[in-house]
Amino acid sequence: MAKGFILCADDFAMTDGVSRAILDLLGRGKLTATGAMTSRPHWRRLAPELAAFAGHADLGLHLNLTCAAPLSAMPHLAPGGALPGLKDVARAAILSSAVRKEIAAEIARQLDAFEDALGRPPDFVDGHQHVHVLPGVRRALLDSLARRYPAGSIYVRDPADSPAAIRARGVAVGKALVIAGLATGFRSAALKRGLRVNRGFSGVAPFDLQRDFAADLACFLVEPGPCHLVMCHPGFLDAELATLDPVVAPRPVEHAAIAGFVPPPDLPLRRFAALQA
């Protein structure tokens, strides 16, 4: 039985505007997790402000292999210095052992950047555009986490849920089913390495300005799992955002909806550890 849910904002440090919106919601107690893109130049400057919420929200790494530049050269995956799109990453990671080695090294660099700035390991790891569950990426990530951290000390995001639950929510059903399909086997692979995993996932949205995101939030809580995680993408608009990500205009809409959202009494906001008790 669900005892609550995690509300996690993706993309901290992508831009200043996105980060300010997330910090605002953390300050209001409206989020219980956020994942940071430590490859972005804003990370080092903004990390101290995020660190203030340690113990109040789960602070994690939002692994980035598809946005802007990596932390160091990746001549096979990003020969021109810019990371490719998700489809190109997926294809290259499957076909090229050289790319897989570069990905493993970049994962280590992004984890190092998190630890260097916050002085501790992340509470969790997930991936920008769910890149962490791709067949050519997941093994490198899970092996790295199992080597670096004690068993059970961090969790990873499983972006899958049952087809029945996805259909019952009725939001971006096709998109959510595709993501769930990509994540097939991810949960079992993580558990075999002593990593913890959420049980239940929602938040996949069509990013349509005509939709009522507050209503979507309520739908995301239909048929929640026992350790349910809902992702979201709040942000304030800034000039940099449009150059980096296709999701722009819906971000302030999500911020406003989350700021006014009151969870149902029987399904409160929780951190991951509280849902494990």
N, C-alpha and C positions, 0 to 999 in steps of 0.2 A: 504494500500500500504506500502511495506517495505521501511523504511527510513535509513536502515543500518543493521548491525548485530553485535552481541557480539561474540568475539572469546575467549573462556575460556579454559585455560590449567588446566587439572586435576592433582592431586597427589602432589602438593607442600608439601615438607617436608617428602615425602616417603623415599627418599635418598638424599644425598648431590648432586649427579650428576643430578638427576631430578630437584632439586630445583635451581641449578646453571643455568641450561638451561632456566628455566622459568624466573628467574631474568634477564637473558641476553635478552630475548625477550621482557619482560616488559620495560627494559631500552631502547630498540630500538623502542618502541611504536607499537609493533606488536601484542600485546594482550590487551584485554580490561577487562579481568577477570581471576582470578585463585582461585581454591579451595584448602584449606590447610587441611592436615591430622594431626590434633592436637594431635592425640594419638601416633604419632611417636616421638622418642626421639630427632630428629633433630629440632622439631618445636620451642622450646623455644630459641634455639641458632639462628635460621634463621629468627624468627619473626621480629626483628628490621629492617632487610634488606627489608623484604616484606612491612613493615609499611611505608617505604619511598614512596611507590606507591599509598598510600591512596589518593583519589581524582582524580587519573589518571586512575585507574582501579578498578573494583569491586573486593573486597577481601572477600572471603567466606569460609565457613566450608565445607570440603569434608568429609561427615560423613563416618566413617570407621567401619564396623562390620565384615570384612572378611580378613583383612591383619594383620599378626603378632599378637600383643597382645593388649588387651583393656587397658584403663587407670587404671582400678581397676578390682578386681576379679569378674568374671562372672561364678560362679560354675556350673550353668546349661547349659549355651551356650558354654563356653570355660573351661571345667573342668580341662584340663591340662595346662591352661594358654595361649594357642594359639587359636585365632579365627578360626572357621571352614570355609569351602567354602560356596559359595553363595547358592547352593541348600540346604545344611544342615541348613543354617540360615533361609531360606524361610520356610522349613518344620517345624523347631523347633518353629519359631515365630508364626506359625498358631496353632500348637498343644499344646503349653505349656504357660500357664499364667505366670509361674515363669520366663520363658525366656523373655516374653514381659515386665515384670517388670524390669528385668536386662537391657534390651535394652533401656527402658525409662531412667534408671539411667545413662547409658553410654552416651546417647544423651546429657543429662544435663552436664556430666563431660566434654565432648568434646566442648560443647558451652562455658562452664566456662573457659576451657583452651584457647580458642580463645580470649575471653574477657580479661582474665588475662594478656595475652601477648601483645595484641594490645590496650587495654584500651578502647575498644568500641565493640559494637555488630558487627556481620558479615553483609556484604551487602546482602548475599544470602546463601542458604544452598542447597547442592546437595549430592549425595551419591556415594561412591566408588562402581563400578560395578552396579550402579543404585539401590543400596540396599534400598534407602530411599522410593522407590515406592512400595516395597513389601507389600502385604496385612497385614502381621503381624508387620510391622515396621511403615507404613505411619501414622497411627493414633497417635502413641506415638510421632512421630516427629512433626506433624502438631499441635497437642494439646500443645506440649511444646513451639513451636514457638509463637502460639497465646497467651499463658500465659505470655511469657517473653517480647515480643516486641509490641510496638504500631501497630495498624492496618495500613497496607500499608508501613511500614518502611523497610521491607526486602522482598526479593523474593525467591521463590523456583524453582528448575529446573523441568520442565515437559519434560521428554525424549520421548514424543510421537509427531507424526505428522501424517498427513493424508496418507493413503496407496497410494493415487495417487501421492503425492509429493515424498514419499520415492521411489516409482518405477521410477519416472521421473529422479531422481538423479542417479540411477543405481549403487550405491555403497553399498555392503553388505546388499542387500535388505532383505533377509530372516532374518538376525540378527536384522536389524532395525525394522522390523515388529513384531518380538517377543518382543523386548523391548517396543514398542508402546503398544502391548497387555498387558504387565505387568503393564503399567501405566494407564490402563483404569480407569477412575473415579478419578484419582489423581488431575487433574486440578480443577474439581468442588469441591472436598473436601478442597483444599487449599483456593479457593476463598470464600467458606462459612466461613472460619475462618479469613477472612480479610487479607490473604497473597496474594502477587502479584506473577504472573507466566508468564514466557516467552510464546510467541505464535509463534510456529515454532521451530523445532529442527532438527539438523543434526550433522554429525561428526562420526557416527558409521562406523567403518572401519574394513576391514578384517585382518589388521596387517600382510600384506603380503609384504615381501621385494621386490617382483617382480613388485609391483604396483608403479605407479608414484603418490606420495602423493600430489604433487603440482597440478596435474590434478584432484585428488580427492577433493582438497580444492575448486576448481572452481565448481565441481559438487555439493558440499554441499550448494552452493548458488543458485542452481536451485529452482525455486518456493519457495522463502523464505517467511516466515510468517511476520506479521507486527511487531513482536518483536522477531526476529530470533536469536537463540543461536546455535553456532557451538562449539562442544567440540573438544579438541585435547589432545595429550599425548606426548609432547616433552620431551627430556631428554638427558643428557650426560651419557654414560655408566660408571658404577662403579661396584665393586665386590659385593656390597650389593644387587643391584637390582635383579640379577638373583635368589637370595634366597627368594625374596618376591613376585614377580609378573611374570606372563607368558609373558607379553609384555616387551621385552628387546631390541632386535636389531632394531625394527622400530622406537624407540624413537629418536635417533639422525637423522634419515631420516626425521621425522616430524619436528624436530628443524630446519634443513637446509631448508626445503621447506617453513616453516613459516617465517624464516628470510628473504627469498627472495620474499615472496608473496606480491603482490600489489593488494589490493581490487579494484574492478571496481569502476569508479567514481560515479556511481549512487547508490552504495551500500557500503558506508564507514564503517569503524570500529567505533562502538559506545559503550558507557556504557549503562546499562539497563535504567537508568533514562532518558537519552537522547532519547530513543525510546518510552518513555511514554509521551513526551511533545506534 
